Amino acid sequence: MIELKYGYCHPSHITIPPGRERKEFKKLDELAASMFNNGQQVPIIITPSFILLEGERRMKAAKLIYEGFTYNGRSYLPDQSWEIEYKIALQDVSTEDQQKIIEIICNKHREQFTWEEDIRATEKLHQILSKNKPDWSMRKTAEETGISLHKVSDEVNLSKALEAKPVLFEKCKSKADALKVIKDMRLKEMMQEVARRGAKTDYGIKASSIIFQGKDTDLIQMIPDRSIYALIADPMYGVGIDSEMRADKQNEGMKALDDSVKTFRPNMELFAQLANPKLGEDSIVCLFTAFENVEWLNKLWLQYGYRMDTVPMIWVKPGSHYTNTPSIYFGKSYEFIVYGVRGNATLVKGGAANSLIFPIVTSTEKTHAYEKPLALMDELINRFCLPGQTILDNQCGSGTTIVSAIKRGCKAIGFEMNQDNYNKAIVRVSEALKAKDSGLIGKVGG
């Protein structure tokens, strides 16, 4: 236990050592005014040789009082008679490590660190305590400092991640934000490992012959001409993927994707041009899209011989609606689906209602940020395709459309550029293929 002795001295008598953990000191003038008017509420802690252990912010505020300062329009004249109250630690402070331990623990319990300083301090504390002690553990650090084991573990691991990849945490305003980033990273790593293991199984190998990683305009050129019966997809547009993926793409040295209308339309025009000879003379197209693209997409596919319905289908999402500006606009509770047929292709469920009512996938069940319900894709494919026909999803995400195609008995091809989504799709399609061989495919998603 550390013994403490009270006293007062001039601020200039106390030495602030270099390399302290806390770097940011906000509202010093406010603290100085409070100390000047109300007295110093909490003493600083120093060594017997008057080296500061804890209370640097109060020391800096005392220096302002000594030199004079202004706060809220009031000028405080220099008061060179000001003395700062201290507590001297009379034992267990003979080494720099022991002094550092006191500094860190005091600051952590008073929550005076920024979140970045806080987690770095915990890692430093663990390093000091475990120095030359090979059997030391985070549990012992927790017991020694009175900090919970869960907190020590989280903060040490988070500090290491912050040091390794600071760009991942640039937008984090709190430790909770940063821990969520770590959680998401671990989920991605887990899915990558599951995919790697799954790819080595017979079903994984078969799934990797159905789903291909890469850009759709590159991969489509490898498809045999007139081999696709149906293009059923949810092309990326207006979902914020550009900002969401920027950090990942920077880390991979890749350019972030842009889903704005300025890039969506040229990309879709190029894909349609390349996909046209791959789609059968008798074929269908079915694409989810935003309202502003409905007429444009109809005109695009009309030039390739598709008879597009000028009145699109809509997917109604019961109980779900969203808007960024509720004071001006109502919440959006449905999505548009444009579709058309070419040649002798016909609808399997002709005359069905053009509204499809299916609840969204809940956030706890999603494997992909913009995942469509499996039941919705089952219905769409059943309306357009017969068993044995080939379906292409050129931006397949986590593979929902591909799984629905397998359930229908169709042949399926999926393209996906994002590595994380590709891994998830491989896992889901592997499971669907296994269920099909086991005679349980009808229960998938049921």
C-alpha positions as CSV (number, residue, x, y, z in Angstrom):
1,M,0.0,0.0,0.0
2,I,1.3,3.5,-0.9
3,E,1.7,5.9,2.1
4,L,0.9,9.5,1.3
5,K,1.8,12.7,3.1
6,Y,0.1,16.1,2.4
7,G,1.8,19.4,1.8
8,Y,1.9,22.7,-0.2
9,C,4.6,24.1,-2.5
10,H,5.2,26.5,-5.3
11,P,4.4,24.9,-8.8
12,S,7.9,25.7,-10.0
13,H,9.3,23.3,-7.4
14,I,7.7,20.3,-9.0
15,T,9.2,18.5,-12.0
16,I,7.0,17.1,-14.8
17,P,8.9,14.1,-16.2
18,P,8.9,13.5,-20.0
19,G,7.1,10.7,-21.7
20,R,3.8,10.9,-19.7
21,E,0.8,9.0,-21.0
22,R,-1.7,11.9,-21.2
23,K,-1.2,14.2,-24.1
24,E,-4.4,16.3,-24.3
25,F,-5.4,18.9,-21.8
26,K,-8.7,20.7,-22.5
27,K,-10.3,23.6,-20.7
28,L,-7.2,24.5,-18.7
29,D,-8.5,28.1,-18.3
30,E,-11.8,26.9,-16.9
31,L,-10.0,24.7,-14.4
32,A,-7.6,27.5,-13.4
33,A,-10.6,29.8,-12.8
34,S,-12.3,27.1,-10.7
35,M,-9.1,26.6,-8.6
36,F,-8.6,30.3,-8.2
37,N,-12.1,30.9,-7.0
38,N,-12.9,27.7,-5.1
39,G,-9.5,26.4,-4.2
40,Q,-7.8,23.2,-5.3
41,Q,-10.2,20.3,-4.7
42,V,-7.9,17.4,-5.4
43,P,-4.2,17.3,-4.5
44,I,-1.6,16.2,-7.0
45,I,0.6,13.2,-6.2
46,I,4.5,13.5,-6.3
47,T,7.5,11.5,-5.3
48,P,9.7,12.5,-2.3
49,S,12.0,14.2,-4.9
50,F,9.1,16.3,-6.1
51,I,8.6,14.5,-9.4
52,L,5.0,14.6,-10.6
53,L,3.2,11.3,-10.5
54,E,-0.5,12.3,-11.1
55,G,-2.2,15.7,-11.6
56,E,-0.5,17.2,-14.6
57,R,-3.7,19.1,-15.7
58,R,-3.9,20.7,-12.2
59,M,-0.3,21.6,-12.4
60,K,-0.8,23.3,-15.7
61,A,-3.8,25.2,-14.4
62,A,-1.7,26.3,-11.4
63,K,0.9,27.6,-13.7
64,L,-1.8,29.7,-15.5
65,I,-2.7,31.2,-12.1
66,Y,0.9,31.9,-11.4
67,E,1.4,33.6,-14.8
68,G,-2.1,35.2,-15.2
69,F,-4.9,34.2,-17.7
70,T,-8.3,35.2,-19.1
71,Y,-11.5,33.1,-18.8
72,N,-15.0,34.1,-19.9
73,G,-13.9,37.7,-20.6
74,R,-12.4,38.1,-17.1
75,S,-8.7,38.8,-16.7
76,Y,-7.0,37.0,-13.8
77,L,-3.8,38.8,-12.7
78,P,-0.6,36.8,-12.0
79,D,-0.6,35.4,-8.5
80,Q,3.0,34.3,-7.7
81,S,2.1,33.5,-4.2
82,W,-0.1,30.6,-5.3
83,E,0.9,27.2,-3.8
84,I,-0.4,23.8,-5.0
85,E,-1.5,21.1,-2.6
86,Y,0.3,17.8,-3.0
87,K,0.5,14.3,-1.6
88,I,3.9,12.7,-1.4
89,A,4.1,9.0,-2.0
90,L,6.6,7.8,0.6
91,Q,7.2,4.3,-0.7
92,D,7.0,2.0,-3.7
93,V,8.1,4.8,-6.0
94,S,11.8,4.2,-6.2
95,T,11.8,3.2,-9.9
96,E,10.5,4.8,-13.0
97,D,8.2,1.8,-13.6
98,Q,6.6,2.2,-10.2
99,Q,6.1,5.9,-10.8
100,K,4.5,5.1,-14.2
101,I,2.1,2.6,-12.7
102,I,0.8,5.2,-10.2
103,E,0.4,7.8,-13.0
104,I,-1.5,5.4,-15.2
105,I,-3.8,4.0,-12.5
106,C,-4.7,7.4,-11.1
107,N,-5.5,8.8,-14.5
108,K,-7.5,5.7,-15.5
109,H,-9.6,5.7,-12.4
110,R,-10.3,9.4,-12.7
111,E,-11.1,8.9,-16.5
112,Q,-8.9,11.8,-17.5
113,F,-7.5,10.2,-20.6
114,T,-8.8,10.4,-24.1
115,W,-9.9,6.9,-25.3
116,E,-6.7,6.5,-27.3
117,E,-4.6,7.5,-24.3
118,D,-6.6,5.2,-22.1
119,I,-6.1,2.1,-24.1
120,R,-2.4,2.8,-24.7
121,A,-1.9,3.4,-21.0
122,T,-3.5,0.0,-20.2
123,E,-1.1,-1.7,-22.6
124,K,1.9,0.2,-21.1
125,L,0.7,-0.8,-17.6
126,H,0.5,-4.5,-18.6
127,Q,4.0,-4.3,-20.2
128,I,5.5,-2.8,-17.0
129,L,3.9,-5.3,-14.7
130,S,4.8,-8.3,-16.9
131,K,8.4,-7.2,-17.5
132,N,10.8,-10.1,-16.9
133,K,7.8,-12.2,-15.6
134,P,7.1,-14.9,-18.3
135,D,4.2,-16.4,-16.3
136,W,2.5,-13.0,-16.0
137,S,-1.0,-12.7,-17.4
138,M,-3.7,-10.1,-18.1
139,R,-5.6,-11.6,-15.2
140,K,-2.7,-10.7,-12.9
141,T,-2.6,-7.2,-14.3
142,A,-6.3,-6.9,-13.6
143,E,-5.9,-8.1,-10.0
144,E,-2.9,-5.9,-9.4
145,T,-4.6,-2.7,-10.7
146,G,-8.2,-3.2,-9.8
147,I,-9.2,-2.9,-13.4
148,S,-11.5,-5.7,-14.7
149,L,-10.0,-8.5,-16.7
150,H,-12.4,-7.9,-19.5
151,K,-11.4,-4.3,-19.7
152,V,-7.7,-5.0,-19.6
153,S,-8.0,-7.6,-22.4
154,D,-10.1,-5.4,-24.6
155,E,-7.9,-2.4,-24.2
156,V,-4.5,-4.2,-24.6
157,N,-5.8,-5.8,-27.8
158,L,-7.3,-2.6,-29.1
159,S,-4.1,-0.6,-28.4
160,K,-2.1,-3.1,-30.5
161,A,-4.7,-2.8,-33.3
162,L,-4.6,1.0,-33.1
163,E,-0.8,0.9,-33.4
164,A,-0.9,-1.5,-36.4
165,K,-3.7,0.1,-38.4
166,P,-4.6,3.5,-37.2
167,V,-6.5,4.3,-40.4
168,L,-9.2,1.9,-39.3
169,F,-10.0,4.0,-36.2
170,E,-9.9,7.5,-37.7
171,K,-13.7,8.1,-37.4
172,C,-14.0,6.5,-33.9
173,K,-15.1,9.0,-31.3
174,S,-15.0,6.6,-28.4
175,K,-13.6,3.3,-27.2
176,A,-17.0,1.7,-27.9
177,D,-16.7,2.8,-31.6
178,A,-13.2,1.3,-31.8
179,L,-14.3,-1.9,-30.1
180,K,-17.0,-2.3,-32.7
181,V,-14.4,-1.9,-35.5
182,I,-12.4,-4.7,-33.9
183,K,-15.5,-6.9,-33.6
184,D,-16.3,-6.4,-37.3
185,M,-12.7,-7.2,-38.2
186,R,-12.8,-10.4,-36.1
187,L,-16.0,-11.4,-37.8
188,K,-14.5,-10.9,-41.2
189,E,-11.4,-12.9,-40.2
190,M,-13.6,-15.7,-38.9
191,M,-15.6,-15.8,-42.2
192,Q,-12.4,-15.8,-44.2
193,E,-11.2,-18.8,-42.2
194,V,-14.5,-20.6,-42.5
195,A,-14.4,-20.0,-46.3
196,R,-10.8,-21.2,-46.5
197,R,-11.7,-24.4,-44.7
198,G,-15.0,-24.8,-46.6
199,A,-13.3,-24.4,-49.9
200,K,-11.3,-27.5,-49.3
201,T,-14.4,-29.7,-49.0
202,D,-16.2,-31.2,-52.0
203,Y,-19.0,-28.7,-51.5
204,G,-16.6,-25.8,-51.2
205,I,-14.9,-26.8,-54.4
206,K,-18.2,-27.0,-56.2
207,A,-19.3,-23.6,-54.7
208,S,-16.1,-22.0,-56.0
209,S,-17.1,-23.2,-59.5
210,I,-20.4,-21.4,-59.2
211,I,-19.3,-18.1,-57.5
212,F,-16.3,-16.1,-58.9
213,Q,-14.5,-13.3,-57.3
214,G,-13.8,-10.2,-59.4
215,K,-15.4,-7.4,-61.4
216,D,-18.5,-8.3,-63.3
217,T,-17.4,-6.6,-66.5
218,D,-14.3,-8.8,-66.5
219,L,-15.9,-12.1,-65.5
220,I,-18.8,-11.8,-67.9
221,Q,-16.5,-12.2,-70.8
222,M,-15.6,-15.7,-69.8
223,I,-19.2,-16.9,-70.0
224,P,-20.2,-18.8,-73.2
225,D,-22.4,-16.9,-75.6
226,R,-26.2,-17.4,-75.3
227,S,-25.8,-19.5,-72.1
228,I,-27.6,-17.4,-69.6
229,Y,-31.4,-17.5,-69.4
230,A,-32.0,-15.0,-66.6
231,L,-30.1,-12.1,-65.2
232,I,-31.5,-11.5,-61.7
233,A,-29.5,-9.1,-59.6
234,D,-29.4,-6.1,-57.2
235,P,-26.8,-3.9,-58.9
236,M,-25.0,-1.7,-56.4
237,Y,-26.5,1.8,-56.3
238,G,-27.4,4.4,-53.7
239,V,-26.5,2.3,-50.7
240,G,-23.5,4.3,-49.3
241,I,-21.0,1.6,-50.3
242,D,-18.5,4.2,-51.4
243,S,-18.0,5.6,-47.9
244,E,-18.4,2.3,-46.2
245,M,-15.7,0.6,-48.1
246,R,-13.2,3.4,-48.3
247,A,-11.2,2.4,-45.3
248,D,-10.9,-1.3,-46.4
249,K,-9.9,-0.2,-49.9
250,Q,-7.2,2.1,-48.6
251,N,-5.7,-0.7,-46.5
252,E,-5.7,-3.0,-49.6
253,G,-4.2,-0.3,-51.8
254,M,-7.4,-0.3,-53.9
255,K,-9.6,2.5,-55.1
256,A,-12.9,2.8,-53.2
257,L,-16.0,1.8,-55.1
258,D,-18.4,4.6,-56.0
259,D,-22.1,3.9,-56.2
260,S,-23.3,7.3,-57.3
261,V,-25.4,7.7,-60.4
262,K,-22.4,9.2,-62.2
263,T,-20.7,5.9,-62.1
264,F,-23.6,3.5,-61.8
265,R,-25.0,4.2,-65.2
266,P,-21.7,4.0,-67.2
267,N,-20.8,0.8,-65.4
268,M,-24.3,-0.7,-66.1
269,E,-24.1,0.4,-69.7
270,L,-20.8,-1.4,-70.1
271,F,-22.0,-4.5,-68.3
272,A,-25.2,-4.7,-70.4
273,Q,-23.2,-4.4,-73.6
274,L,-20.9,-7.2,-72.5
275,A,-23.8,-9.4,-71.1
276,N,-26.1,-9.0,-74.1
277,P,-24.4,-11.8,-76.2
278,K,-24.1,-14.0,-73.1
279,L,-27.9,-13.8,-72.5
280,G,-30.0,-16.2,-74.5
281,E,-32.1,-15.1,-77.4
282,D,-35.0,-16.2,-75.2
283,S,-34.1,-14.7,-71.8
284,I,-35.2,-12.3,-69.0
285,V,-33.7,-9.5,-67.0
286,C,-34.8,-8.6,-63.5
287,L,-33.0,-5.9,-61.6
288,F,-33.6,-4.1,-58.2
289,T,-33.1,-0.4,-58.5
290,A,-33.9,3.1,-57.2
291,F,-36.8,5.2,-58.5
292,E,-34.5,7.5,-60.5
293,N,-33.1,4.6,-62.5
294,V,-36.4,2.8,-63.5
295,E,-37.0,4.6,-66.8
296,W,-33.3,4.7,-67.6
297,L,-32.9,0.9,-67.1
298,N,-36.0,0.2,-69.2
299,K,-34.5,2.2,-72.1
300,L,-31.1,0.5,-71.7
301,W,-32.4,-3.0,-72.0
302,L,-35.0,-2.1,-74.6
303,Q,-32.2,-1.5,-77.1
304,Y,-31.1,-5.1,-76.6
305,G,-34.5,-6.5,-77.6
306,Y,-36.2,-6.8,-74.2
307,R,-39.8,-6.0,-73.8
308,M,-39.6,-4.1,-70.5
309,D,-42.7,-3.5,-68.4
310,T,-43.0,0.2,-67.9
311,V,-44.7,-0.4,-64.6
312,P,-42.1,-2.1,-62.4
313,M,-42.7,-4.6,-59.7
314,I,-42.3,-3.4,-56.1
315,W,-41.0,-5.1,-53.0
316,V,-43.0,-4.0,-50.1
317,K,-41.3,-4.2,-46.7
318,P,-43.9,-4.4,-44.0
319,G,-43.0,-2.7,-40.7
320,S,-39.9,-1.1,-42.2
321,H,-39.4,2.4,-43.5
322,Y,-36.5,4.9,-43.5
323,T,-35.7,8.5,-44.5
324,N,-32.9,10.9,-43.7
325,T,-35.2,13.9,-43.6
326,P,-38.4,12.9,-41.7
327,S,-39.5,16.5,-41.4
328,I,-39.8,16.7,-45.2
329,Y,-40.2,13.2,-46.6
330,F,-42.1,10.0,-45.6
331,G,-40.1,6.9,-44.9
332,K,-39.4,4.6,-47.9
333,S,-41.0,1.2,-47.4
334,Y,-40.5,-0.4,-50.8
335,E,-38.0,-1.0,-53.6
336,F,-38.5,-1.1,-57.4
337,I,-37.8,-4.1,-59.6
338,V,-37.6,-3.6,-63.3
339,Y,-38.0,-6.6,-65.6
340,G,-38.4,-7.6,-69.2
341,V,-38.4,-10.6,-71.5
342,R,-36.7,-11.3,-74.8
343,G,-37.6,-13.6,-77.7
344,N,-40.0,-16.4,-76.7
345,A,-39.3,-16.2,-73.0
346,T,-42.4,-16.1,-70.9
347,L,-43.3,-15.6,-67.3
348,V,-43.7,-18.8,-65.3
349,K,-46.3,-17.2,-63.1
350,G,-48.1,-15.0,-65.6
351,G,-50.6,-12.5,-64.2
352,A,-49.3,-12.6,-60.6
353,A,-49.5,-9.3,-58.7
354,N,-46.6,-6.9,-59.3
355,S,-46.2,-6.3,-55.6
356,L,-44.2,-8.7,-53.4
357,I,-44.7,-8.4,-49.7
358,F,-41.8,-9.8,-47.6
359,P,-40.2,-8.5,-44.4
360,I,-36.6,-7.4,-44.5
361,V,-33.8,-9.5,-43.1
362,T,-33.2,-8.3,-39.5
363,S,-29.9,-6.9,-38.5
364,T,-29.1,-9.9,-36.3
365,E,-29.7,-12.3,-39.1
366,K,-27.9,-10.5,-41.9
367,T,-24.7,-11.9,-43.4
368,H,-24.5,-9.0,-45.9
369,A,-25.3,-5.3,-45.3
370,Y,-27.9,-5.1,-48.1
371,E,-29.1,-8.7,-48.0
372,K,-32.5,-9.5,-49.6
373,P,-34.8,-12.0,-47.9
374,L,-34.4,-15.6,-49.2
375,A,-38.2,-15.9,-49.5
376,L,-38.3,-12.8,-51.7
377,M,-35.7,-14.2,-54.1
378,D,-37.4,-17.6,-54.0
379,E,-40.6,-16.0,-55.2
380,L,-38.9,-13.9,-57.9
381,I,-37.1,-16.9,-59.4
382,N,-40.2,-19.1,-59.3
383,R,-42.0,-16.4,-61.3
384,F,-39.4,-16.3,-64.0
385,C,-37.4,-19.6,-64.2
386,L,-37.9,-23.3,-64.6
387,P,-35.6,-25.9,-63.1
388,G,-32.5,-26.4,-65.3
389,Q,-32.4,-22.9,-66.6
390,T,-29.2,-20.8,-65.9
391,I,-29.4,-17.7,-63.6
392,L,-26.7,-15.1,-63.3
393,D,-26.3,-12.6,-60.4
394,N,-23.5,-10.3,-61.4
395,Q,-23.2,-8.7,-57.9
396,C,-24.3,-11.6,-55.7
397,G,-23.2,-10.3,-52.3
398,S,-23.5,-13.1,-49.8
399,G,-25.2,-15.4,-52.3
400,T,-28.9,-15.2,-51.6
401,T,-30.0,-15.3,-55.2
402,I,-27.6,-18.3,-55.9
403,V,-29.1,-20.2,-52.9
404,S,-32.6,-19.6,-54.3
405,A,-31.5,-20.7,-57.7
406,I,-30.2,-24.0,-56.2
407,K,-33.5,-24.5,-54.3
408,R,-35.4,-24.1,-57.6
409,G,-33.2,-26.6,-59.3
410,C,-31.6,-24.0,-61.6
411,K,-28.0,-23.6,-62.7
412,A,-26.4,-20.6,-61.0
413,I,-23.5,-18.3,-61.6
414,G,-22.5,-15.5,-59.2
415,F,-19.9,-12.7,-59.4
416,E,-18.7,-10.8,-56.4
417,M,-15.9,-8.3,-56.1
418,N,-15.7,-7.9,-52.3
419,Q,-13.6,-10.5,-50.6
420,D,-15.6,-10.6,-47.4
421,N,-18.9,-11.0,-49.3
422,Y,-17.4,-13.6,-51.5
423,N,-16.3,-15.7,-48.5
424,K,-19.8,-15.5,-47.0
425,A,-21.3,-16.6,-50.3
426,I,-19.0,-19.6,-50.6
427,V,-20.1,-20.7,-47.1
428,R,-23.8,-20.2,-47.8
429,V,-23.7,-21.9,-51.2
430,S,-21.6,-24.8,-49.9
431,E,-24.3,-25.4,-47.2
432,A,-27.1,-25.1,-49.8
433,L,-25.4,-27.7,-52.1
434,K,-24.9,-30.0,-49.1
435,A,-28.6,-29.6,-48.2
436,K,-29.6,-30.4,-51.7
437,D,-27.7,-33.6,-51.8
438,S,-29.2,-34.5,-48.4
439,G,-32.7,-33.9,-49.7
440,L,-33.2,-31.0,-47.3
441,I,-32.9,-28.1,-49.8
442,G,-36.6,-27.3,-49.4
443,K,-36.0,-26.5,-45.7
444,V,-33.2,-24.0,-46.4
445,G,-34.5,-20.6,-45.2
446,G,-37.8,-22.1,-44.1
